[in-house]
Amino acid sequence: MKLYDMEFSGNCYKIRLFCALLELSYETVPVDLLKGEHKTASFLAMNPRGQVPVLDDAGSIVWDSMAILVYLARKYGNEQWLPTEPEPLARVMQWLAVSENEILYGLARARAVARFNRPWDLAACQALGRSGLAVLEDHLRHKPWLAADHPTLADIACYPYVALAPEGGVTLDGFPSVGQWIARVQALPGYVGMPGL
């Protein structure tokens, strides 16, 4: 298994973290975005969107962090990570939607502006990120995990950019339940960190 990866990408980190939790071994293939390696013909043949991460599992190519998480959960995980029953599956999917909306367009983009000088409106991204954190905080006040009474793909998908929120100028001080959830994720057996965490 090969993971086409960029060390500072939260989306790539989701895959590294989930592989560690599943005890899956893989080869890392670094992709230098600054040199445009993600826009080469050979890379675009794997992912026409020209983005990392990309997973090559013995010739099965999967791109997009969410798709890769689902693939790994279904192929190598168990029902804990991605249920098949309608209601528990829907609960996971609800939080995957949050990870692709308030967290991505809010917290991840705020970090990209502050850290990598990307061209988005920092204040607007921070405001959207805080609204997502408020939803998380309200939920996590009463429950230890996002979609079940144990960790699921919902937690893995949401965790990186929430934990990295301070890099985008969004403090977690007003979200104590979110902070406790971050600590629970970091205490999972097999947990691996990334730069900034």
N, C-alpha and C positions, 0 to 999 in steps of 0.2 A: 504494500500500500504506500502511495506517495501523496504527500500533502504539499501543494504549491502554496507558499506561505509568505507572509510579511510579518516580521516580529512584532511591530507596534500596532497592528490591526486588531481591534477588538473582535471583529468577525472571524479572523483566522484563529484568534485565541480561543473562541468558543469551541472550535474543532479540536485544538490541542487539549483543552481541558476535558472535553467529553471522551476523547481517546484515552486520556490518562485514567479517568474514572472507570472506563470499560476495560482497562488494562490491554489496550490494543497497541501494537507496535507499528511504526510507520517510518518512512524516510521523509525528511523535510527537504523540499526543494525551494530555496529562497528565491523570491521574485523581487527584483529591484525596481520599484515603481518610479523612482526618480530618473532612472535610466530608460524608462519606457519599456521594460521587458514584458509588461502585461499587454502591450500593444503590438508585439511581434506576430508575424504570421503563424508561427508554431504555437504560440499561446492562444491566439484567437481561434485556432482550429479546435482547441479544447473548450474554450469559453468565449463565444462570440461577443459577450458583453465586456470582455477585457478587464475582468476583476478577479481579485483573490478573495477567498480561497477557492481552489479546485482540488478535488480528490480523484486520484486514479487508483481504483481498487482492482488490481489485476486486469486492467483494460476497461473496466466500467468507469466512465468519466462522469462525475457529478460536480456541478458548479452551483454556487450560492450557499451561503452558510446555513440557511434554514433547511434547504434541500439536503445538504450533507448531514446535518444533525438527524433529520428524519430517516435518511438512508442508514446511517450507523445504528440508530436506535432499533430500527426494524430488522436489520441484518445481524447485528452483534449484541444488541441489548435484550431487554425483556419488557414485559408489560409495565413494569415500574416507570420506565422512561417515556413510553408512548403507548397509552392504552388503546385497545381496539373497541371497547364498548362505547356507544355514542356519547353518553353524558360525560364520563371522565375525559374522553378524547376532546370533546368540545371545550372543557375547562382548560386543557392544555392549549388548545388553539386560540382561545381568548387572550391568553398571555403572550403567545407568539405574535398576535396582532399588536399588542402593546409594544413588544420589542421592535416591531417593524414600523411603528408610528411614533408615539411620544418619545420612546427611548432613542430610536435612530435619528429622527428629524430634530429631536431636542438635544438630548445629552451627547450623543455621538457627534452630531454636527457642531455643537458648542466646543467640544474637545478638538475637533478638526480645525475650527477657526482659530482657537487659542494656541494650539500646539503646532499646526501645520500650515497656518495662514490661508486656509480655504476661504472662498469668497461669500460665505453666508452671513446673515444678520445675527451677530452674536447674541444680542439682547433677546431677539425673538426666539432663537434656539434655546436659550437658557429658560425663558418663560415656559415654553412648551415642555422642556425637560422637567421643570418643577411641578407642572401639572401632572405629569406622569408619575413623578415621585410621590405626590399626594395620593394618587390612586393606590400605589403600592403600599404606602404607609397605612392607609385606612384598612386595607386587606390584611396586611401582616400584623396589625395590632391584635388580631384574633386568631391567626393561623400561622404555623411555623414555615410553611412552604406555599408556593403560589397556587398550584392546581390540585394538590392532594395532601395527604398527611405524611408524605415523603417527597424527596426531590424528584422532579420530572424534567423533561426537555424545557418546560416553561422556565424553570429556574436557571438552567444552563444558558438559554437564549437571552434572558434579561440581565443576568449577573454582570457581564463584563463592563458594559457602558454605564451601568448604575454605579459599580464600584469605582470606575474611572471618572465619575462626574466632577470631582474637584479639579481635574486637569482642564475642564472646560469652564471653570469659575463657578460651578454650582456646588455649594457646600451641602453636606449631608447632615449638618448639625441639628437641623429641625426635624429630622426623620429618624428617630431612635429605633423604631421597629425595623426599618430598612437596614440600619446599621447592624442590628442583631441577626437579621437574615444573611447579610454579607458574611458575618462571622460563622454562621452555620454552614454556608457554602464552602468557606475556606477550611472548615474542619472535616469535610468529607474525606473518606479514605481515598488516597490516590490523587488528591488535589495538587495541581501545579499552578504556579503563578505566572505572571508576565511582567515586563517592565512597567512600573507604576503601581503594581499590586503586591 
